[in-house]
Amino acid sequence: MENRDLVIIGGGPAGYTCAIRASQLGRKVTLIEKERLGGVCLNWGCIPTKSLLHHAKFVSEIQKAGALGVTISGYEINFEQIMLNSRSVANKLEQGVKYLMKKNNVEVIEGYARFENEGTIIVDSPGNKLSIKFNQLVLAIGASPKALPFVDVDGEVIHNYRTILLNKKLPSDLVVIGAGPIGLEFSYFFNSLGSRVTLIEVLDRIAPTEDLEVSKFLAKNFEENGINILTSAKVQNITKSSTGICVEVLTHENKPQKINADMVLLAVGVQPNTENIELEKVGILTSRGFISVNEKYQTTNPNVFAIGDCIGGVLLAHKASHEALILAEYLGNGHLTRLDREKIPSCIYTEPQVASIGLTEEQAKAKGYDIMVYRLPFSAVGKAVATFQTEGFCKVIVDSKYHEILGVHMIGPEVTELITSVSLAKTHEAVAESVLDTVFPHPTLSEAFLEAVAGAISRPINS
């Protein structure tokens, strides 16, 4: 039996961030990770996919270069090299996390952890089994891809977001099932490289958690670029044959349809990694598989805490990292803050990009707010016009009584970067006049936010 002070299970954004900050605050931290430091985000999600999307954008810009007076001919796409570049990025950053663990004196144990009793875990390490007694423990065990009950992922022609990152063949025809951020980003990526893409969503629109106008705009853009979209469509079956894949779909008109392809990507969401850790042994309750916690991220076992995707809510890496910082501060010095759901930005890295924070127009009305709404097209922004990036808009929702900024929803160039200034304003509960009192550099794309806020309170200058 070995004794440890603070044990963290899971080395993703939640786990390794909590480990670093807790160690900085004087705790003796042991981090247990069963696979690769950095978790899904660094190794199989956020980071490697952004590498792929960068390649896709580069190809798109080559294809549009003629309109800018630049003729490029004879280029070829080396798909295998693109995928290797993506893996190289993930490997490099994993090494960076390993360095941070050493720098911050965090003990790292490779292995799979499970509870033995209320104060002890068993860690199955390569060639070894450890029994560790802890003072406090943090579960940062994340989530994994959901599957469909009638098909198995084989990593060859039927993929999830993990296996497709190891794929070496560019499909001619790809079916993507699920139109959330993962499905949207991979649809854009493969479409940009020349695949014929069919995107299937069971709900009535793609990007269903985004503002309705943003969702419609993105769908129109996707369709104009050749992506076939089926919404309110339910996948009934997927079968393999010698010639490829057949996806059977029930359309919104309750009509059966068969779609032939040579590859399928399942992007139907994720499920928490709460199986096989034996939570029941220590009295930890779950809801729909997600771990139940209080405002202190404390589970129903007072010495066990949980953060990140495994507790549900917004399943985003930056939300998980921020929860990690909140919990580390509490475990280190007793200081507790609260994370407001409406102050967590959301990003989709397609082209055009999508970024949002706060309430949608529909949500604001449902909450009873009297609102003022303004939509500024990027065609009204000087930098966007100068760089031929006028597609999209910035939509601002303001409370008419106090001019509080309730929500901002953008679709257009580099909006995943622009949303940071909006997030800062939301965090500090800025009113519209606070934004207008801020000097924005010119010419920049960020002026879209400034002008949209001005428009919302009837003070537009350039629109």
N, C-alpha and C positions, 0 to 999 in steps of 0.2 A: 504494500500500500504506500503510495506517494502522496504527499500533501502539497496543495497549491492554494494560493490566495484567490486570484480572480482568473477563472477559466472562461475562454470564449470559444464556442464551437462554430466554425465557419469562417473562412478567410476571404469572403467577398467584400464589397464596399462597406457594408455594415460592420462586419467582423474586424477587418484589419484597421479601419478608421477608429473604432472603439478601442482596439488594443493599443494603438499609438497614443491616443489622448489619455487613456487611463494610466498608461505607463508614465507619461509626462506629469501626471498628477500624483505620482508616488505609489501607484498600485504595482504589485508584482504580477505580471500578466503572462498567462500561457494560452497560446492560440493553437487550436486543433483544426486542421484542414485535411480532408480525405483525398483531395485531388490536386488542384493548382491554386496557389495564392492569387487573389484577384477575383476569384469566383466567376460566375457566368458573365458578368458585365465586362470584365477585362479580357477573358479568354474566349467567350462564345457569344457575346452580345454587343453592348455599346461600342466597344473599341474596334474589334475586327470588322464589324459591319460598317463603321464609318470609313474605314480604309476602302472597303468595297465601293461605297457610295462616292468617295472621292474619285476613284477610277471611272465610275459611271459618268460623273459630271464632266470629267476631262474628255471622255469620248463624245458626250453631247456637245461640248464646246467646239470640238474639232468639226463635228457635223454642221455646226452653225457658223463656222468661221467665214464661209463665203460671203455671208451678208455683211461682214465687217471688212471686206476687201482683202481677206487672206485666203489664198487657195492652198488647200492641203489635199494631196492625193496619195494613194498607194499605202495608206496605213493599214495595219493588221492588228487584230485583237488576240493577244496571247492569254487566253482565259486561265490556263494553269498557272501562269506567272502572277496574274492578278490575285488568285487565291493564295499563292505562296507568300505574296507581299503582305496579305492580311494576317496570315499566321505568324509571319516574322514580327509584325508590330505587336501582336499579343505576347509573343515569347519575350520580346525586349522589355515590355512593361511588367511582365511577371517578375523578371529579374529585378526590376526597380522596386517592387513591393518587398521582395526578399531582402534587399538592401535596407529598406525602411524598417523592417523588423529588427535587423541587427543594430541599426543606428539607435533605435529606441528601446533596446534591451528587452524585446519581446521574445520569450521562448516559443518556438514553433515545433509542434509535434505533428508528423504526418500519420494520419490514420482515421478510422471511422469510429465515432464516439456514440455511446448509448448509455442510458441510465442503469445503474445497478440498484441504487436506493436513493433516498432523499438527499444525501450528501455525497454520493459517490458515483463516478462514471467509469465505464470500461472503455478503453481505447484499443481497438484492433489495429495495430501498426504492422508494416511489412516485417514478418518474421518475429513478431513480438506482441504481447498483450499486457497493457498497463492498467492498473487499478488506481484511480486518482480521487482523493478526497479533496473537496473544494470548500472554500468559505462562501463564495458567490460564483454564479455561473451565468453567462449570457448566451442565449441561443440566437445565432445569426445564420441560420441554416438555409435560407433562401427558398427558391422554388425551381421547378423543372417543367419542361414542355408538357402540355396536355396531349393526350392521344385521342383518336377516335376509336370506338369500341369494335369496329368491324375491319380495322386494317392495322397492320404492324409496320412500324418504321424499319426499313431494311438498310438505310444509308446508301442505297444505290439508285433506286427510282422513286422511292417514297421517303421523304425527308422531314425532319423537324429543323428548327433553327440551329441546332448544334451540328447535326450530321451534314447539313448542306454547306457548312463552312469548310468541310473536308472534301467536297465534291470537286472533281477535276474536269468535268465535261459540261460544256455550255449546252443546255437543252434547246432544242428547236421549238418545242411547245411545252409550256409550263403551266400547271394549274396551281394557284395559290389559294388555300382555304383559310379565310380569316382576314378581315380588312382593318385590324388594329395596326399600331405602329410597325410591328414586325412584318406582317403581311404586306403592308403598303411599301415599306422600304425595300424589301426583296422584289416586289413587283416592279418598282421603279428601276432597281439595279439590273434585273435580267432584261427588261424591256429596252433599256438604254443600250445594252450590249447586243441586241438583235433577236432575243427570244420572243416568240408569240406568247403573250401572257393572258390567261383568264383568271380574274380575281373573283372569288365567291364569298359572299357575306350573308349570314343568316338574318341579320337585322336589315332595316330598310334603307341604310345608307352606309357608305364607307366612313372611316374615322368617326364612329358613332358617338364618341365622348367629346368631340370638338363642337364648336359652335356650328349651327346648321348651315350658315352661309359659307363658312370655311369648307365644310364637308362637301357641299355642292360644287364649289369652285374647284376643289381638288379632283372630284370625280370628272368634271368636264375636261380638265387638263389631261387626266389619265386617258380618257377616251379619245381625245384629240391626238394623243401620242400612240394610239393603237392598242391600248389595254382594254380587253373585253371585261366589263363589269357586270356581275349578276348579284343583285341584292334581293333581300327577302327570299333567299334560295337556300334550301336545305340539302346537304349531301346525304344521299341514301346509301351509297356503296362505292367502293373503289376496288377494281379488279385488275390484276396483272395478266398480260398475255405475252406472247413471243414478239409482238410488234409494239408493245408499250403499255400504257395505262389507260383505263376507261373509268371516268368519274361519272357516276349517275346522280343527277341533281333533280330535285323537285322545285320548279320555278315558283315565282310569286303568284302565278296563275294556276298553281297546282298541276302544271304540265311536266311530265317526265322529260328529261333531256340528257343525252349522253355526250360527254366531252372527251375526246381522245387526246392524249398527250404522251410525251416520253418521260415526264417527271412531275411529281406532285410535292408541294411543300405544305405541311400542316402548320398553320400559325393560328391555332384556335385557343390560345391562352396558355396559362401556366397553373400549376398546382403546388401547394407548399410541400417542402421536404420534411414532413412530420411523421412519415411512416418509418418503422424499424428503429426508432430512437427510444422507444419504450417510455413515452411520456406518462403513460398510465401508472407506472411504478412510483412516480413522485407526485401524483395528483394534479398534473397540469391539464387544464381543460382546453379544448379546442372548439371552434365553431366552423363548420364546413371545412374542416381540416386545418384552418388557420389558428394559431395559438392566441388565446385570449389574454389580454394584458390590461392593466389599469393605466392611469395617467403617468405613472412612474415607469412604465414598461415592465412592470412586475407581473409575473404569472401568478397562478393560484398557489404556487409554491413560493413562499416569501424570499427565498434565497436564489431564485432562478428568474432571470429577466429575458426578454425577447425583443428583437428589433428587426426591421427590414421586411422583405417580402413574406417571410413566414408568419407575420402577424396580419397580413392583408392590408386593406386600404389601397392607397395609391402604390402601385408596384413599379417604382422608379428607383434607379440607383442613387440619384441625388437625394431623394427622400430618405432612403436607407442610411446614407452617409450622415445626413443631418440628425436623424434619430440616434445614430451612434455617438455623435458629439454631445447631444443632450444627455444621453444615459451616462456617458463617461464622466461628464461634469457632476452628475448626481452621485455616482458611485465614488468619485474622487474627493468632492468637497461638499456634497449635500445640496448643491445649487440646482434647482429644477426650473426649466423653462418649458414652454408649450409650443408645439408645432401646429400651425394653423393650416388646415387643408387648402384653404382658398389662397394661400401664399406660396403654394408649390407650383412652379412652372412645369409645363409639359411641352415636349418637342418631338416633331417627326421630321426626319432628315431626308425627305424626298426632295425633288425639284419640281415645283417650288416647295420650299420648306414651310413647315407649319409650327407655330409656337403660340402658347396661350397661358394665361394665368387668371385665376378668379372665376367669377360667375359668367356663364353664357347669358345671352339675352333672354332665353327662355327661363333659365334658372332665376335670374334677377326678378322677372315678372312674377314667377311662382312664389317668390319670397315676399312679394308685396311691395317691392321698391317702385317708386315713381322714377323712371330713368330717362336719361338723354343719351342717344346713340349717334355716333358719327363714324362714317367709313371713309377713309382716305385712300384712294388708289395710289399705288407707287408711281403711276404716271404723273403724279403731281409733285414728286420728289426729285429735285435737281440731280442728285447723284445717281439715282436710278435711271433717269433719262440719259444722262451722260454715258453710262456704262451699259445701256441697252438691257436693263433689267426691270422693266416696268410692269411685269406680270404680278398681280396680286393686290392686296390691300391691308390696311391696319384698321381694325374696328375697336373703338373704345366705348365702354359702357360706364356712365357716370350717374351717381345718385343726384337727383335734381335738387334735393334739399340742402345737403352739405357739400356737394360736388366731390364726394368720395369716389375714387376710382374703383369700381366694382369688378371690372373685368377687361382684359385686353386680349384680342384674338387676331393673329396675323397669319397671312399666307403670302409668301414672296421671297425675295432674295435675302439670304443671311438672317432671317428672322429668329433662328435659334440662337444667334449671338445678340440680337437686339433685345430679346426678352429679358436679358439680365438687368438692364436699366429699369424696366417695368417692375421686375421682381423687387429691386431695391426700393422703388417708390411704394410698392404694396407693403413691404415689410415695415416701412416707417409711416404707414397709413397716410401717405401724401394725398392731398386734395388736388384738384385740377390746377388751381392757382400755384401750388408748389412746383408743379412741372413747368408751368409757364414762366416762373421766376428763375428757372435753371437755364444756364447758357449752354445750348447744344452746338457743337462744332459744325461748321458748314464748309463744303457740302458733305453730308453723310447720310446714309440710309436711316440712321437713328432719328432724323428729323421727321420721319413719318409718324412716330409716336407723339412728338411735340405738336405737330400740326393737327393730328387727330384729336388730341386732348383739347386744343384750342377750338376746334370745330364743335366739339361736344358741348361747350359752354358758350357757343355763339361768338367766338372771338377768332375766327380763322383769318389768316393773313395770306397764305399762298394757295388757298383752295376755295 
